[in-house]
Amino acid sequence: MNVGVVIVCAGKGKRLGNPDKAILKLRDEPLFSYAVGTFAKIKEVKQIVLVLSKRHLSIVQELIKDKRVTLIEGGRHRRDSVYNGLCALDRKIQHVLIHDGARPFVSRGVIQCILKALKKHPAVICGIKTRDTLKVINSQRVVKKTLNRDGVVSIQTPQGFRKDLIIEAYRRAPKAPVTDDAQLVERMGEAVKVIEGDILNFKITYPEDVCFAERLATIAK
């Protein structure tokens, strides 16, 4: 199984109060290096495409030693960055995992489960069941209704796809308003398999997330 990984690190952390998550460090290591290190340990992974903003390409180039890692410039939006990464994959790559660089604690177990499921399904994503009550509110923050949380899943990355399928999905809807890659596949009418994710595989979005991540990184070390 020849697998490629696209790790997106070109976004700006506006909610984080940081101009670019690519320069964020945990225990003196770049944020993205945690995910890169985990994927690099998976034998099926033949190529890792790291998508960065243009101003960080040369800096990161000096830090990367693994020959499987390819550096690519990101686009204006996340979807543009993902597509740039997909186009940089080698022809021999048959399946691709798309991951947010701001999720440093992705586990080998989750990755392996996605790869196993990809042998039977063209699209596989991971997620965790919501533990909280979900309510829909209006613009005045008044509750409109309470949702039934049964069957509701909070989706994470990596998201895995047959390479030709996800590239075709991006080409068919170049400007579709989506919040994750799987939505583009869903729009094509393809079934998307969901496997169990990991509560520690959270995305660093707010300043308090950095504090929590620092503690986890300390424990992991």
C-alpha positions in Angstrom: 0.0 0.0 0.0 1.6 3.2 -1.2 0.4 6.1 1.0 1.1 9.8 0.8 0.4 12.3 3.5 -0.5 16.0 3.0 0.0 18.0 6.2 -1.4 21.5 6.0 0.5 24.2 8.0 0.0 27.3 5.9 -2.9 28.8 7.8 -2.9 31.8 10.0 -3.8 31.3 13.6 -6.1 34.4 14.1 -8.0 32.8 17.0 -4.7 31.8 18.5 -3.4 35.3 18.5 -0.4 34.2 16.4 0.3 35.3 12.8 1.2 31.8 11.7 0.9 28.4 13.4 4.0 27.2 11.5 6.2 29.3 13.9 4.5 27.9 17.0 6.7 25.6 19.1 6.0 23.0 21.7 9.0 22.2 23.9 11.2 24.0 21.5 10.1 21.9 18.5 7.9 23.2 15.6 4.3 22.2 16.0 4.2 20.4 12.7 7.2 18.2 13.6 5.1 16.2 16.0 2.7 15.0 13.3 5.5 14.6 10.7 7.4 12.3 13.2 4.3 10.1 13.8 3.5 9.6 10.1 7.2 8.9 9.3 7.0 5.9 11.5 4.2 4.3 9.4 5.8 1.8 6.9 3.0 2.4 4.3 3.8 6.1 4.2 6.1 6.7 1.2 5.8 10.5 0.9 4.9 13.3 3.2 4.0 16.7 1.7 4.3 19.6 4.1 2.3 22.6 2.9 3.6 25.9 4.3 3.4 29.6 3.7 6.0 30.9 1.3 8.0 32.8 4.0 8.6 29.6 6.0 9.7 27.3 3.2 13.4 28.1 3.5 13.4 27.9 7.3 11.7 24.6 7.5 13.9 23.2 4.7 16.9 23.4 7.0 15.0 21.4 9.7 13.7 18.5 7.6 16.1 15.6 7.2 13.7 12.9 6.0 14.0 12.5 2.2 10.3 11.4 2.1 9.3 15.0 3.0 8.4 17.4 0.2 7.8 21.1 1.0 5.1 22.9 -1.0 3.9 26.5 -0.9 0.3 26.9 0.4 -2.5 28.8 -1.2 -4.8 31.6 -0.1 -7.3 29.3 1.6 -7.0 25.9 3.3 -8.6 24.1 0.3 -6.1 25.7 -2.0 -3.2 24.5 0.2 -4.6 21.0 0.3 -5.0 20.9 -3.5 -1.4 22.1 -3.9 -0.3 19.3 -1.7 -2.3 16.7 -3.6 -0.8 17.8 -6.9 2.7 17.3 -5.4 2.2 13.7 -4.7 4.2 11.1 -6.6 2.4 9.0 -9.3 3.1 5.9 -7.3 0.9 7.1 -4.4 -2.4 5.3 -4.4 -4.0 6.6 -1.2 -3.6 9.9 0.7 -4.1 11.0 4.2 -4.9 14.7 4.7 -4.0 16.1 8.2 -4.0 19.4 10.0 -0.5 20.4 11.2 -2.2 21.9 14.2 -3.1 18.5 15.5 0.2 17.4 16.9 -0.9 14.3 18.9 -2.4 12.1 16.1 -1.7 8.5 17.2 -0.2 5.7 15.2 -3.3 3.6 16.2 -5.7 5.9 14.5 -3.6 6.2 11.4 -3.3 2.4 11.1 -7.1 2.0 11.6 -7.7 4.4 8.7 -5.3 2.6 6.5 -6.9 -0.7 7.2 -10.4 0.7 6.5 -9.1 2.2 3.2 -8.5 -1.3 1.9 -12.3 -1.7 1.8 -13.6 1.9 1.5 -12.6 4.8 -0.9 -12.9 7.4 1.9 -12.3 7.0 5.6 -12.3 9.7 8.3 -12.1 9.6 12.1 -14.2 11.3 14.8 -15.4 11.1 18.3 -19.0 11.0 19.6 -20.1 14.3 21.2 -20.3 14.2 24.9 -22.2 17.5 25.3 -25.7 18.5 24.7 -26.0 20.4 21.4 -28.3 23.4 20.9 -28.9 25.6 17.9 -29.0 29.3 18.8 -29.9 32.5 16.9 -27.9 35.7 16.4 -29.0 36.9 19.8 -27.7 33.7 21.4 -31.1 32.5 22.3 -31.8 28.8 22.0 -33.9 27.8 19.0 -33.8 24.0 19.6 -31.9 21.2 21.2 -30.4 18.6 18.8 -30.5 14.8 19.3 -26.8 14.0 19.7 -27.2 10.3 18.8 -25.3 9.7 15.7 -23.5 13.1 15.9 -19.7 12.9 15.6 -17.0 15.5 15.9 -14.7 15.0 13.0 -10.9 15.1 13.2 -8.0 14.5 10.8 -6.3 12.7 9.2 -8.9 12.0 6.6 -8.0 9.2 4.2 -9.0 8.8 0.5 -8.2 7.0 -2.6 -5.9 9.5 -4.3 -7.8 9.7 -7.6 -11.1 10.2 -5.8 -10.1 13.2 -3.7 -8.3 14.9 -6.5 -11.4 14.5 -8.7 -13.6 15.8 -5.8 -11.4 18.9 -5.6 -11.5 19.5 -9.4 -15.3 19.2 -9.5 -15.9 21.8 -6.8 -13.0 24.3 -6.9 -15.0 27.0 -4.9 -17.5 24.9 -2.9 -17.9 26.2 0.7 -16.7 23.3 2.8 -15.1 22.9 6.2 -13.4 19.5 5.6 -12.1 17.4 2.7 -14.7 14.7 3.1 -17.5 17.0 2.3 -16.2 17.3 -1.3 -16.4 13.5 -1.6 -19.9 13.5 -0.1 -21.0 15.9 -2.7 -20.1 13.3 -5.3 -22.4 10.8 -3.7 -19.6 8.6 -2.4 -20.0 6.9 1.0 -17.5 8.1 3.7 -16.6 5.6 6.4 -16.2 6.9 9.9 -13.9 5.2 12.4 -13.3 6.1 16.1 -10.9 9.0 16.6 -8.9 10.0 19.7 -9.8 12.7 22.2 -6.2 13.7 22.4 -6.1 14.4 18.7 -7.4 17.9 19.2 -6.7 20.9 17.0 -4.7 23.8 18.5 -7.0 26.8 17.9 -7.1 29.0 21.0 -4.4 30.1 23.5 -5.6 27.7 26.1 -5.1 24.8 23.7 -1.4 25.7 23.6 -1.2 25.4 27.4 -2.8 22.0 27.3 -0.6 20.8 24.4 2.5 21.9 26.3 1.6 19.7 29.2 0.8 16.7 26.9 4.1 17.2 25.1 5.9 17.2 28.5 4.2 13.9 29.4 5.0 12.4 26.0 8.6 13.2 26.4 
